[in-house]
């Protein structure tokens, strides 16, 4: 067995072993296991490394093994936010979801969409770059009678136009623009989001940094007016827009 672990002075070091992905952070808090698949190995491997108060342990038994979650003393495990955090402000921003067609851009595993489905929209369409996320979303929506569709797709794909509807009542842009801009560049991100925005009558956007006004400028430039603003405890802001 060959097992490599490098921990340079970087915020995140991804290590991929088959279907398992682990991330370690030296800037607190330390690490999160994103996929908890067990690793199959032929030897026991145990290592404790004190680094700035951190401890990392692996205990991989003969024939099979399990990764012990790394932790950082005096810090909670890293999280991008609970589902309650992700839902914060979506149902208090004056947007009514009942009977509406909805596009959720960057839908993740469909939990937000499922909570919206409880408000009985007519249709929910989710798009996410990760296939495992859309598989989970489809499974979750087996328990809902709301018509739905979930596509695994990069927003930069040429196929995007073929899967989008011509129009939606509501488009959700929940902390997704900055990821697309980082991956594809601002010009391409602006082109993609302008096209998506023009398909909507109402936009619900979550912006991690309200001072970065690029997305807001795209929305307002397409003829939308801000109708509600909700500041979340974790620092992001939910903005609701309606067409003039």
C-alpha positions as CSV (number, residue, x, y, z in Angstrom):
1,X,0.0,0.0,0.0
2,X,1.2,3.5,-0.8
3,X,-0.3,6.2,1.3
4,X,0.9,9.8,0.8
5,X,-0.1,12.7,3.1
6,X,1.3,16.2,2.5
7,X,0.5,19.1,4.7
8,X,2.1,22.3,3.5
9,X,1.2,25.7,4.8
10,X,-2.0,25.9,2.8
11,X,-5.6,26.3,3.9
12,X,-6.9,23.1,2.2
13,X,-5.1,20.0,1.0
14,X,-7.5,17.6,-0.8
15,X,-6.6,13.9,-0.8
16,X,-8.6,11.6,-3.0
17,X,-8.6,7.8,-2.5
18,X,-11.1,6.2,-4.9
19,X,-14.5,7.6,-3.9
20,X,-13.3,9.0,-0.6
21,X,-12.3,12.7,-0.3
22,X,-10.8,14.2,2.8
23,X,-9.8,17.8,3.4
24,X,-7.3,19.0,6.0
25,X,-6.9,22.6,7.0
26,X,-4.0,24.1,8.9
27,X,-5.9,27.3,9.3
28,X,-8.5,26.5,12.0
29,X,-10.7,24.7,12.2
30,X,-9.1,21.5,11.0
31,X,-10.7,19.5,8.3
32,X,-13.9,17.8,7.3
33,X,-14.7,14.4,5.8
34,X,-16.9,15.0,2.8
35,X,-17.3,11.3,1.8
36,X,-17.0,8.8,4.6
37,X,-16.2,5.7,2.6
38,X,-14.0,3.2,4.4
39,X,-10.7,2.5,2.9
40,X,-9.5,-1.1,2.3
41,X,-5.9,-1.6,3.3
42,X,-3.6,-4.5,4.3
43,X,-1.9,-3.0,7.3
44,X,-2.6,-0.9,10.4
45,X,-1.6,2.7,10.1
46,X,-1.7,5.0,13.1
47,X,-0.2,8.4,13.3
48,X,-0.5,11.3,15.8
49,X,1.0,14.5,14.7
50,X,0.8,17.6,17.0
51,X,0.8,20.7,14.8
52,X,-0.2,23.9,16.4
53,X,-2.4,21.9,18.8
54,X,-3.8,19.7,16.2
55,X,-4.0,15.9,16.2
56,X,-4.4,13.7,13.2
57,X,-5.1,10.0,13.7
58,X,-5.7,7.1,11.3
59,X,-6.6,3.6,12.4
60,X,-6.7,1.3,9.4
61,X,-7.1,-2.3,10.6
62,X,-5.8,-5.4,8.7
63,X,-8.0,-6.1,5.7
64,X,-10.2,-3.2,6.2
65,X,-10.0,0.2,7.9
66,X,-11.9,3.3,8.9
67,X,-10.6,6.8,9.0
68,X,-10.9,8.6,12.3
69,X,-12.1,12.2,11.8
70,X,-9.3,14.7,12.3
71,X,-10.0,17.4,14.8
72,X,-8.6,20.7,16.1
73,X,-8.4,21.3,19.8
74,X,-10.7,24.1,21.1
75,X,-12.4,24.5,17.7
76,X,-15.6,23.0,16.3
77,X,-15.4,20.9,13.2
78,X,-15.4,22.9,10.0
79,X,-18.8,23.3,8.4
80,X,-20.0,25.4,5.4
81,X,-23.2,25.9,7.4
82,X,-26.1,23.8,8.7
83,X,-29.2,23.4,6.6
84,X,-30.9,25.9,8.9
85,X,-28.2,28.4,8.0
86,X,-28.8,27.7,4.3
87,X,-32.5,28.2,4.7
88,X,-32.2,31.4,6.8
89,X,-34.1,34.2,5.2
90,X,-35.6,32.2,2.3
91,X,-39.1,32.2,3.8
92,X,-39.1,35.6,5.4
93,X,-38.0,37.6,2.3
94,X,-41.6,38.2,1.0
95,X,-41.3,35.6,-1.8
96,X,-44.3,33.2,-2.2
97,X,-43.4,29.8,-3.6
98,X,-46.9,28.3,-3.9
99,X,-47.8,27.3,-7.4
100,X,-44.5,28.7,-8.9
101,X,-41.9,27.2,-11.2
102,X,-38.5,27.4,-9.6
103,X,-34.9,27.0,-10.8
104,X,-32.3,26.3,-8.1
105,X,-28.8,27.0,-9.5
106,X,-26.2,25.2,-7.4
107,X,-28.8,23.1,-5.7
108,X,-26.4,20.9,-3.7
109,X,-28.2,17.8,-2.4
110,X,-31.7,19.3,-2.8
111,X,-32.4,19.9,0.9
112,X,-33.2,23.6,0.3
113,X,-35.4,22.6,-2.7
114,X,-37.1,20.0,-0.6
115,X,-38.0,22.6,2.1
116,X,-39.4,24.8,-0.6
117,X,-41.3,21.9,-2.0
118,X,-43.3,21.9,1.3
119,X,-44.7,25.2,0.1
120,X,-46.2,23.4,-2.8
121,X,-44.6,25.0,-5.9
122,X,-45.6,23.7,-9.3
123,X,-42.2,22.6,-10.4
124,X,-38.6,22.6,-9.1
125,X,-35.5,22.4,-11.4
126,X,-32.2,22.0,-9.7
127,X,-28.7,22.1,-11.3
128,X,-25.4,21.2,-9.6
129,X,-22.0,20.5,-10.8
130,X,-21.6,17.3,-8.7
131,X,-23.4,14.1,-9.9
132,X,-23.5,12.6,-6.3
133,X,-25.4,15.7,-5.2
134,X,-28.1,15.4,-7.9
135,X,-28.5,11.7,-7.2
136,X,-29.2,12.5,-3.6
137,X,-31.6,15.2,-4.6
138,X,-33.5,12.9,-6.9
139,X,-33.8,10.3,-4.1
140,X,-35.0,12.9,-1.6
141,X,-37.7,14.1,-4.0
142,X,-39.1,10.5,-4.3
143,X,-40.8,11.6,-1.1
144,X,-42.4,14.7,-2.6
145,X,-45.3,15.0,-5.0
146,X,-43.9,18.2,-6.5
147,X,-42.7,17.7,-10.1
148,X,-38.9,18.0,-10.2
149,X,-35.8,17.6,-12.3
150,X,-32.2,17.6,-11.2
151,X,-29.3,17.9,-13.7
152,X,-25.6,17.4,-13.0
153,X,-23.9,20.0,-15.1
154,X,-21.2,22.6,-15.2
155,X,-22.8,26.0,-15.9
156,X,-20.2,26.6,-18.5
157,X,-21.4,23.5,-20.5
158,X,-22.7,24.0,-24.0
159,X,-25.6,21.7,-22.9
160,X,-26.9,24.2,-20.4
161,X,-29.2,25.9,-22.9
162,X,-30.8,22.6,-23.8
163,X,-31.8,21.8,-20.2
164,X,-33.1,25.2,-19.1
165,X,-36.7,26.2,-19.5
166,X,-37.4,29.5,-21.3
167,X,-38.7,31.0,-18.2
168,X,-39.2,30.4,-14.4
169,X,-41.2,32.3,-11.9
170,X,-38.4,32.2,-9.3
171,X,-34.7,31.6,-9.7
172,X,-32.5,30.8,-6.7
173,X,-28.9,32.0,-6.8
174,X,-27.8,31.0,-3.3
175,X,-24.1,31.7,-2.8
176,X,-23.2,30.3,-6.3
177,X,-22.1,33.2,-8.4
178,X,-18.7,33.6,-6.7
179,X,-17.8,30.0,-7.4
180,X,-18.6,30.2,-11.1
181,X,-16.7,33.5,-11.4
182,X,-13.7,31.9,-9.7
183,X,-13.8,28.9,-12.0
184,X,-14.7,30.4,-15.3
185,X,-13.7,34.1,-15.0
186,X,-15.9,37.1,-14.5
187,X,-16.8,37.6,-18.2
188,X,-18.0,34.1,-18.7
189,X,-19.8,34.1,-15.3
190,X,-21.5,37.3,-16.2
191,X,-22.7,35.9,-19.5
192,X,-24.1,32.8,-17.9
193,X,-25.8,34.5,-15.1
194,X,-27.3,37.3,-17.3
195,X,-28.9,34.6,-19.4
196,X,-30.3,32.8,-16.3
197,X,-31.5,36.0,-14.7
198,X,-33.4,37.0,-17.9
199,X,-35.5,33.8,-17.6
200,X,-36.8,34.8,-14.1
201,X,-39.6,37.0,-12.8
202,X,-38.3,36.9,-9.2
203,X,-34.7,36.3,-8.0
204,X,-33.7,35.2,-4.6
205,X,-29.9,35.6,-4.2
206,X,-27.6,34.8,-1.2
207,X,-24.4,36.8,-1.3
208,X,-21.6,35.9,1.0
209,X,-20.1,39.5,0.8
210,X,-22.6,42.2,0.2
211,X,-19.8,44.7,-0.6
212,X,-19.1,42.6,-3.7
213,X,-21.9,44.0,-5.8
214,X,-21.2,42.4,-9.2
215,X,-24.2,39.9,-9.0
216,X,-26.5,42.6,-7.7
217,X,-25.5,44.8,-10.6
218,X,-26.3,42.1,-13.1
219,X,-29.7,41.5,-11.5
220,X,-30.6,45.2,-11.3
221,X,-29.3,45.8,-14.9
222,X,-31.8,43.2,-16.1
223,X,-34.7,45.3,-14.8
224,X,-35.1,43.9,-11.3
225,X,-35.8,46.0,-8.2
226,X,-34.7,44.9,-4.7
227,X,-37.8,44.2,-2.6
228,X,-36.3,42.6,0.5
229,X,-33.0,42.2,2.3
230,X,-32.2,39.7,5.1
231,X,-28.8,39.6,6.9
232,X,-28.0,36.1,8.1
233,X,-26.2,35.5,11.4
234,X,-23.3,33.8,9.6
235,X,-22.6,37.0,7.6
236,X,-24.3,36.3,4.2
237,X,-27.2,38.3,3.0
238,X,-30.4,37.2,1.2
239,X,-31.7,39.6,-1.4
240,X,-35.1,39.3,-3.1
241,X,-35.7,41.0,-6.4
242,X,-38.8,41.4,-8.6
243,X,-39.1,42.7,-12.1
244,X,-40.3,46.3,-12.5
